[in-house]
Amino acid sequence: MKINFLIVVFLSLAMTSVSQNDPAAEKLLKEVSDKFESYDNVTVDFVYELNNPDAGVKQETNGKVIINGNKYRAEYMGIIDIFDGKKRFVIVPENQEVNVMTYAEDDELTPAEIFDFYKKGYRYKMDIKQSLGGRSIQYIKLFPIKDNEVSYVLIGVDRKTKHIYKVIIVQKNKTRITISIRKFTVNKPLSDKLFIFDKNKYPDYFINELD
């Protein structure tokens, strides 16, 4: 399956060496990945929060991502983000614009990648454990191997279901992005039309071909 949320081949991790990672954290992440890959499709409702006190920025929005094989459709922050397996279409109603691009492995994180982005160049170790609403949530802390804007990432995993419960991304500029999973549905009947961009529905939009 994809994820870019997004979106999966676990052993293709772009990491330094396994010995640098906490074996317990690696085992739990593999269990999460195996569980995710066992589904034909996944629909996730989430809350996206962005907070930077120094910049006076605080945003919160509900979102949804549907992942089917290597395709996805995400709706968040007022945009629609579709990946049809080859091309990515980012529809921005506010600007009446559609940005079209070929998917690249080094694209920025999308909501569709919240289930497997950690496979792209991170070291990781076990962090705190919390009991939330009767759930046992184990956090795993990830550190980027290459220098970038991310300071660290926390992934909260439900130990019973092996589903990701929360992702917290802390950037070096003190921006904190939190993605909280509110509903996780699997193997729903889906129409292929969900993952196809129909330009006839956006007659007045500017189609911006980026490559």
C-alpha positions as protocol buffer text, in pm:
chain_id: "A"
residue {
  index: 1
  type: MET
  ca { x: 0 y: 0 z: 0 }
}
residue {
  index: 2
  type: LYS
  ca { x: 103 y: 359 z: -44 }
}
residue {
  index: 3
  type: ILE
  ca { x: 127 y: 623 z: 227 }
}
residue {
  index: 4
  type: ASN
  ca { x: 262 y: 953 z: -25 }
}
residue {
  index: 5
  type: PHE
  ca { x: -50 y: 1072 z: 520 }
}
residue {
  index: 6
  type: LEU
  ca { x: 55 y: 895 z: 139 }
}
residue {
  index: 7
  type: ILE
  ca { x: 119 y: 703 z: 61 }
}
residue {
  index: 8
  type: VAL
  ca { x: 477 y: 43 z: 118 }
}
residue {
  index: 9
  type: VAL
  ca { x: 785 y: -160 z: 133 }
}
residue {
  index: 10
  type: PHE
  ca { x: 909 y: -163 z: 492 }
}
residue {
  index: 11
  type: LEU
  ca { x: 1251 y: -313 z: 428 }
}
residue {
  index: 12
  type: SER
  ca { x: 1337 y: -35 z: 182 }
}
residue {
  index: 13
  type: LEU
  ca { x: 1411 y: 197 z: 475 }
}
residue {
  index: 14
  type: ALA
  ca { x: 1659 y: 466 z: 383 }
}
residue {
  index: 15
  type: MET
  ca { x: 1836 y: 446 z: 716 }
}
residue {
  index: 16
  type: THR
  ca { x: 2194 y: 413 z: 828 }
}
residue {
  index: 17
  type: SER
  ca { x: 2209 y: 66 z: 987 }
}
residue {
  index: 18
  type: VAL
  ca { x: 1971 y: -143 z: 1190 }
}
residue {
  index: 19
  type: SER
  ca { x: 2216 y: -150 z: 1479 }
}
residue {
  index: 20
  type: GLN
  ca { x: 2161 y: 223 z: 1530 }
}
residue {
  index: 21
  type: ASN
  ca { x: 1790 y: 170 z: 1591 }
}
residue {
  index: 22
  type: ASP
  ca { x: 1618 y: 42 z: 1902 }
}
residue {
  index: 23
  type: PRO
  ca { x: 1525 y: -324 z: 1823 }
}
residue {
  index: 24
  type: ALA
  ca { x: 1199 y: -294 z: 2021 }
}
residue {
  index: 25
  type: ALA
  ca { x: 1101 y: 19 z: 1826 }
}
residue {
  index: 26
  type: GLU
  ca { x: 1190 y: -148 z: 1498 }
}
residue {
  index: 27
  type: LYS
  ca { x: 979 y: -451 z: 1588 }
}
residue {
  index: 28
  type: LEU
  ca { x: 677 y: -239 z: 1674 }
}
residue {
  index: 29
  type: LEU
  ca { x: 707 y: -31 z: 1356 }
}
residue {
  index: 30
  type: LYS
  ca { x: 725 y: -348 z: 1149 }
}
residue {
  index: 31
  type: GLU
  ca { x: 411 y: -478 z: 1318 }
}
residue {
  index: 32
  type: VAL
  ca { x: 237 y: -149 z: 1233 }
}
residue {
  index: 33
  type: SER
  ca { x: 356 y: -173 z: 872 }
}
residue {
  index: 34
  type: ASP
  ca { x: 253 y: -538 z: 835 }
}
residue {
  index: 35
  type: LYS
  ca { x: -92 y: -464 z: 975 }
}
residue {
  index: 36
  type: PHE
  ca { x: -136 y: -168 z: 742 }
}
residue {
  index: 37
  type: GLU
  ca { x: -29 y: -368 z: 437 }
}
residue {
  index: 38
  type: SER
  ca { x: -276 y: -644 z: 519 }
}
residue {
  index: 39
  type: TYR
  ca { x: -570 y: -415 z: 429 }
}
residue {
  index: 40
  type: ASP
  ca { x: -704 y: -367 z: 78 }
}
residue {
  index: 41
  type: ASN
  ca { x: -779 y: -4 z: 155 }
}
residue {
  index: 42
  type: VAL
  ca { x: -789 y: 232 z: 450 }
}
residue {
  index: 43
  type: THR
  ca { x: -1002 y: 538 z: 525 }
}
residue {
  index: 44
  type: VAL
  ca { x: -879 y: 766 z: 802 }
}
residue {
  index: 45
  type: ASP
  ca { x: -1050 y: 1066 z: 959 }
}
residue {
  index: 46
  type: PHE
  ca { x: -802 y: 1287 z: 1141 }
}
residue {
  index: 47
  type: VAL
  ca { x: -748 y: 1621 z: 1309 }
}
residue {
  index: 48
  type: TYR
  ca { x: -457 y: 1830 z: 1180 }
}
residue {
  index: 49
  type: GLU
  ca { x: -310 y: 2088 z: 1418 }
}
residue {
  index: 50
  type: LEU
  ca { x: -34 y: 2337 z: 1344 }
}
residue {
  index: 51
  type: ASN
  ca { x: 104 y: 2548 z: 1626 }
}
residue {
  index: 52
  type: ASN
  ca { x: 392 y: 2795 z: 1646 }
}
residue {
  index: 53
  type: PRO
  ca { x: 359 y: 3027 z: 1949 }
}
residue {
  index: 54
  type: ASP
  ca { x: 656 y: 3242 z: 1845 }
}
residue {
  index: 55
  type: ALA
  ca { x: 495 y: 3318 z: 1509 }
}
residue {
  index: 56
  type: GLY
  ca { x: 147 y: 3353 z: 1655 }
}
residue {
  index: 57
  type: VAL
  ca { x: 20 y: 3070 z: 1437 }
}
residue {
  index: 58
  type: LYS
  ca { x: -239 y: 2821 z: 1555 }
}
residue {
  index: 59
  type: GLN
  ca { x: -456 y: 2624 z: 1314 }
}
residue {
  index: 60
  type: GLU
  ca { x: -676 y: 2319 z: 1349 }
}
residue {
  index: 61
  type: THR
  ca { x: -876 y: 2141 z: 1083 }
}
residue {
  index: 62
  type: ASN
  ca { x: -1045 y: 1808 z: 1024 }
}
residue {
  index: 63
  type: GLY
  ca { x: -931 y: 1594 z: 736 }
}
residue {
  index: 64
  type: LYS
  ca { x: -976 y: 1262 z: 566 }
}
residue {
  index: 65
  type: VAL
  ca { x: -750 y: 1039 z: 359 }
}
residue {
  index: 66
  type: ILE
  ca { x: -845 y: 730 z: 160 }
}
residue {
  index: 67
  type: ILE
  ca { x: -559 y: 499 z: 63 }
}
residue {
  index: 68
  type: ASN
  ca { x: -605 y: 222 z: -192 }
}
residue {
  index: 69
  type: GLY
  ca { x: -292 y: 43 z: -309 }
}
residue {
  index: 70
  type: ASN
  ca { x: -58 y: 309 z: -445 }
}
residue {
  index: 71
  type: LYS
  ca { x: -339 y: 563 z: -487 }
}
residue {
  index: 72
  type: TYR
  ca { x: -483 y: 809 z: -240 }
}
residue {
  index: 73
  type: ARG
  ca { x: -730 y: 1093 z: -198 }
}
residue {
  index: 74
  type: ALA
  ca { x: -688 y: 1337 z: 88 }
}
residue {
  index: 75
  type: GLU
  ca { x: -897 y: 1636 z: 194 }
}
residue {
  index: 76
  type: TYR
  ca { x: -744 y: 1876 z: 445 }
}
residue {
  index: 77
  type: MET
  ca { x: -677 y: 2247 z: 501 }
}
residue {
  index: 78
  type: GLY
  ca { x: -940 y: 2331 z: 238 }
}
residue {
  index: 79
  type: ILE
  ca { x: -766 y: 2142 z: -43 }
}
residue {
  index: 80
  type: ILE
  ca { x: -816 y: 1813 z: -223 }
}
residue {
  index: 81
  type: ASP
  ca { x: -502 y: 1607 z: -286 }
}
residue {
  index: 82
  type: ILE
  ca { x: -533 y: 1317 z: -534 }
}
residue {
  index: 83
  type: PHE
  ca { x: -266 y: 1069 z: -640 }
}
residue {
  index: 84
  type: ASP
  ca { x: -373 y: 837 z: -924 }
}
residue {
  index: 85
  type: GLY
  ca { x: -65 y: 618 z: -911 }
}
residue {
  index: 86
  type: LYS
  ca { x: 139 y: 837 z: -1145 }
}
residue {
  index: 87
  type: LYS
  ca { x: 35 y: 1199 z: -1112 }
}
residue {
  index: 88
  type: ARG
  ca { x: -52 y: 1407 z: -808 }
}
residue {
  index: 89
  type: PHE
  ca { x: -328 y: 1667 z: -834 }
}
residue {
  index: 90
  type: VAL
  ca { x: -352 y: 1932 z: -561 }
}
residue {
  index: 91
  type: ILE
  ca { x: -682 y: 2119 z: -597 }
}
residue {
  index: 92
  type: VAL
  ca { x: -694 y: 2458 z: -423 }
}
residue {
  index: 93
  type: PRO
  ca { x: -1050 y: 2601 z: -440 }
}
residue {
  index: 94
  type: GLU
  ca { x: -946 y: 2926 z: -269 }
}
residue {
  index: 95
  type: ASN
  ca { x: -717 y: 3008 z: -563 }
}
residue {
  index: 96
  type: GLN
  ca { x: -918 y: 2820 z: -827 }
}
residue {
  index: 97
  type: GLU
  ca { x: -599 y: 2636 z: -912 }
}
residue {
  index: 98
  type: VAL
  ca { x: -488 y: 2278 z: -967 }
}
residue {
  index: 99
  type: ASN
  ca { x: -120 y: 2193 z: -932 }
}
residue {
  index: 100
  type: VAL
  ca { x: -22 y: 1881 z: -1126 }
}
residue {
  index: 101
  type: MET
  ca { x: 306 y: 1701 z: -1066 }
}
residue {
  index: 102
  type: THR
  ca { x: 473 y: 1363 z: -1096 }
}
residue {
  index: 103
  type: TYR
  ca { x: 512 y: 1202 z: -756 }
}
residue {
  index: 104
  type: ALA
  ca { x: 868 y: 1200 z: -623 }
}
residue {
  index: 105
  type: GLU
  ca { x: 1005 y: 1016 z: -320 }
}
residue {
  index: 106
  type: ASP
  ca { x: 1139 y: 1340 z: -173 }
}
residue {
  index: 107
  type: ASP
  ca { x: 804 y: 1521 z: -189 }
}
residue {
  index: 108
  type: GLU
  ca { x: 693 y: 1695 z: 127 }
}
residue {
  index: 109
  type: LEU
  ca { x: 497 y: 1492 z: 379 }
}
residue {
  index: 110
  type: THR
  ca { x: 129 y: 1455 z: 293 }
}
residue {
  index: 111
  type: PRO
  ca { x: -150 y: 1320 z: 515 }
}
residue {
  index: 112
  type: ALA
  ca { x: -144 y: 1004 z: 309 }
}
residue {
  index: 113
  type: GLU
  ca { x: 208 y: 931 z: 435 }
}
residue {
  index: 114
  type: ILE
  ca { x: 146 y: 927 z: 805 }
}
residue {
  index: 115
  type: PHE
  ca { x: 167 y: 547 z: 800 }
}
residue {
  index: 116
  type: ASP
  ca { x: 503 y: 503 z: 633 }
}
residue {
  index: 117
  type: PHE
  ca { x: 695 y: 831 z: 607 }
}
residue {
  index: 118
  type: TYR
  ca { x: 927 y: 707 z: 881 }
}
residue {
  index: 119
  type: LYS
  ca { x: 1077 y: 468 z: 628 }
}
residue {
  index: 120
  type: LYS
  ca { x: 1256 y: 756 z: 459 }
}
residue {
  index: 121
  type: GLY
  ca { x: 1574 y: 829 z: 649 }
}
residue {
  index: 122
  type: TYR
  ca { x: 1508 y: 820 z: 1022 }
}
residue {
  index: 123
  type: ARG
  ca { x: 1669 y: 666 z: 1327 }
}
residue {
  index: 124
  type: TYR
  ca { x: 1425 y: 568 z: 1598 }
}
residue {
  index: 125
  type: LYS
  ca { x: 1392 y: 455 z: 1957 }
}
residue {
  index: 126
  type: MET
  ca { x: 1119 y: 381 z: 2209 }
}
residue {
  index: 127
  type: ASP
  ca { x: 983 y: 681 z: 2399 }
}
residue {
  index: 128
  type: ILE
  ca { x: 711 y: 724 z: 2663 }
}
residue {
  index: 129
  type: LYS
  ca { x: 403 y: 507 z: 2708 }
}
residue {
  index: 130
  type: GLN
  ca { x: 64 y: 659 z: 2790 }
}
residue {
  index: 131
  type: SER
  ca { x: -280 y: 531 z: 2881 }
}
residue {
  index: 132
  type: LEU
  ca { x: -538 y: 732 z: 2687 }
}
residue {
  index: 133
  type: GLY
  ca { x: -907 y: 648 z: 2698 }
}
residue {
  index: 134
  type: GLY
  ca { x: -837 y: 290 z: 2792 }
}
residue {
  index: 135
  type: ARG
  ca { x: -576 y: 254 z: 2518 }
}
residue {
  index: 136
  type: SER
  ca { x: -212 y: 176 z: 2575 }
}
residue {
  index: 137
  type: ILE
  ca { x: -20 y: 414 z: 2348 }
}
residue {
  index: 138
  type: GLN
  ca { x: 350 y: 354 z: 2292 }
}
residue {
  index: 139
  type: TYR
  ca { x: 542 y: 647 z: 2143 }
}
residue {
  index: 140
  type: ILE
  ca { x: 842 y: 600 z: 1918 }
}
residue {
  index: 141
  type: LYS
  ca { x: 1080 y: 892 z: 1868 }
}
residue {
  index: 142
  type: LEU
  ca { x: 1236 y: 944 z: 1527 }
}
residue {
  index: 143
  type: PHE
  ca { x: 1537 y: 1155 z: 1437 }
}
residue {
  index: 144
  type: PRO
  ca { x: 1616 y: 1249 z: 1074 }
}
residue {
  index: 145
  type: ILE
  ca { x: 1945 y: 1117 z: 945 }
}
residue {
  index: 146
  type: LYS
  ca { x: 1994 y: 1409 z: 709 }
}
residue {
  index: 147
  type: ASP
  ca { x: 1976 y: 1766 z: 830 }
}
residue {
  index: 148
  type: ASN
  ca { x: 1637 y: 1919 z: 746 }
}
residue {
  index: 149
  type: GLU
  ca { x: 1368 y: 2136 z: 905 }
}
residue {
  index: 150
  type: VAL
  ca { x: 1247 y: 1852 z: 1129 }
}
residue {
  index: 151
  type: SER
  ca { x: 1395 y: 1827 z: 1477 }
}
residue {
  index: 152
  type: TYR
  ca { x: 1218 y: 1503 z: 1569 }
}
residue {
  index: 153
  type: VAL
  ca { x: 895 y: 1309 z: 1523 }
}
residue {
  index: 154
  type: LEU
  ca { x: 686 y: 1116 z: 1773 }
}
residue {
  index: 155
  type: ILE
  ca { x: 465 y: 831 z: 1651 }
}
residue {
  index: 156
  type: GLY
  ca { x: 203 y: 705 z: 1896 }
}
residue {
  index: 157
  type: VAL
  ca { x: 104 y: 342 z: 1836 }
}
residue {
  index: 158
  type: ASP
  ca { x: -194 y: 163 z: 1988 }
}
residue {
  index: 159
  type: ARG
  ca { x: -28 y: -151 z: 2127 }
}
residue {
  index: 160
  type: LYS
  ca { x: -345 y: -359 z: 2089 }
}
residue {
  index: 161
  type: THR
  ca { x: -457 y: -272 z: 1735 }
}
residue {
  index: 162
  type: LYS
  ca { x: -109 y: -190 z: 1596 }
}
residue {
  index: 163
  type: HIS
  ca { x: -261 y: 121 z: 1439 }
}
residue {
  index: 164
  type: ILE
  ca { x: -101 y: 465 z: 1448 }
}
residue {
  index: 165
  type: TYR
  ca { x: -293 y: 682 z: 1694 }
}
residue {
  index: 166
  type: LYS
  ca { x: -103 y: 1009 z: 1667 }
}
residue {
  index: 167
  type: VAL
  ca { x: 192 y: 1169 z: 1486 }
}
residue {
  index: 168
  type: ILE
  ca { x: 369 y: 1474 z: 1628 }
}
residue {
  index: 169
  type: ILE
  ca { x: 622 y: 1655 z: 1409 }
}
residue {
  index: 170
  type: VAL
  ca { x: 844 y: 1912 z: 1582 }
}
residue {
  index: 171
  type: GLN
  ca { x: 1038 y: 2142 z: 1352 }
}
residue {
  index: 172
  type: LYS
  ca { x: 1350 y: 2340 z: 1428 }
}
residue {
  index: 173
  type: ASN
  ca { x: 1160 y: 2667 z: 1397 }
}
residue {
  index: 174
  type: LYS
  ca { x: 941 y: 2547 z: 1690 }
}
residue {
  index: 175
  type: THR
  ca { x: 645 y: 2467 z: 1466 }
}
residue {
  index: 176
  type: ARG
  ca { x: 458 y: 2167 z: 1603 }
}
residue {
  index: 177
  type: ILE
  ca { x: 232 y: 1965 z: 1372 }
}
residue {
  index: 178
  type: THR
  ca { x: 1 y: 1708 z: 1530 }
}
residue {
  index: 179
  type: ILE
  ca { x: -205 y: 1457 z: 1332 }
}
residue {
  index: 180
  type: SER
  ca { x: -454 y: 1274 z: 1555 }
}
residue {
  index: 181
  type: ILE
  ca { x: -643 y: 975 z: 1415 }
}
residue {
  index: 182
  type: ARG
  ca { x: -1012 y: 997 z: 1498 }
}
residue {
  index: 183
  type: LYS
  ca { x: -1152 y: 711 z: 1291 }
}
residue {
  index: 184
  type: PHE
  ca { x: -985 y: 421 z: 1113 }
}
residue {
  index: 185
  type: THR
  ca { x: -1193 y: 218 z: 866 }
}
residue {
  index: 186
  type: VAL
  ca { x: -1064 y: -63 z: 647 }
}
residue {
  index: 187
  type: ASN
  ca { x: -1169 y: -253 z: 334 }
}
residue {
  index: 188
  type: LYS
  ca { x: -1463 y: -33 z: 233 }
}
residue {
  index: 189
  type: PRO
  ca { x: -1615 y: -65 z: -116 }
}
residue {
  index: 190
  type: LEU
  ca { x: -1454 y: 220 z: -312 }
}
residue {
  index: 191
  type: SER
  ca { x: -1516 y: 373 z: -651 }
}
residue {
  index: 192
  type: ASP
  ca { x: -1216 y: 414 z: -881 }
}
residue {
  index: 193
  type: LYS
  ca { x: -1345 y: 764 z: -955 }
}
residue {
  index: 194
  type: LEU
  ca { x: -1223 y: 876 z: -613 }
}
residue {
  index: 195
  type: PHE
  ca { x: -865 y: 862 z: -740 }
}
residue {
  index: 196
  type: ILE
  ca { x: -920 y: 1024 z: -1081 }
}
residue {
  index: 197
  type: PHE
  ca { x: -894 y: 1396 z: -1144 }
}
residue {
  index: 198
  type: ASP
  ca { x: -1183 y: 1510 z: -1362 }
}
residue {
  index: 199
  type: LYS
  ca { x: -1093 y: 1848 z: -1509 }
}
residue {
  index: 200
  type: ASN
  ca { x: -1450 y: 1892 z: -1632 }
}
residue {
  index: 201
  type: LYS
  ca { x: -1550 y: 1955 z: -1269 }
}
residue {
  index: 202
  type: TYR
  ca { x: -1315 y: 2256 z: -1254 }
}
residue {
  index: 203
  type: PRO
  ca { x: -1381 y: 2450 z: -1577 }
}
residue {
  index: 204
  type: ASP
  ca { x: -1269 y: 2787 z: -1440 }
}
residue {
  index: 205
  type: TYR
  ca { x: -958 y: 2660 z: -1261 }
}
residue {
  index: 206
  type: PHE
  ca { x: -602 y: 2726 z: -1374 }
}
residue {
  index: 207
  type: ILE
  ca { x: -427 y: 2393 z: -1438 }
}
residue {
  index: 208
  type: ASN
  ca { x: -65 y: 2440 z: -1335 }
}
residue {
  index: 209
  type: GLU
  ca { x: 156 y: 2165 z: -1484 }
}
residue {
  index: 210
  type: LEU
  ca { x: 468 y: 2167 z: -1265 }
}
residue {
  index: 211
  type: ASP
  ca { x: 668 y: 1914 z: -1467 }
}
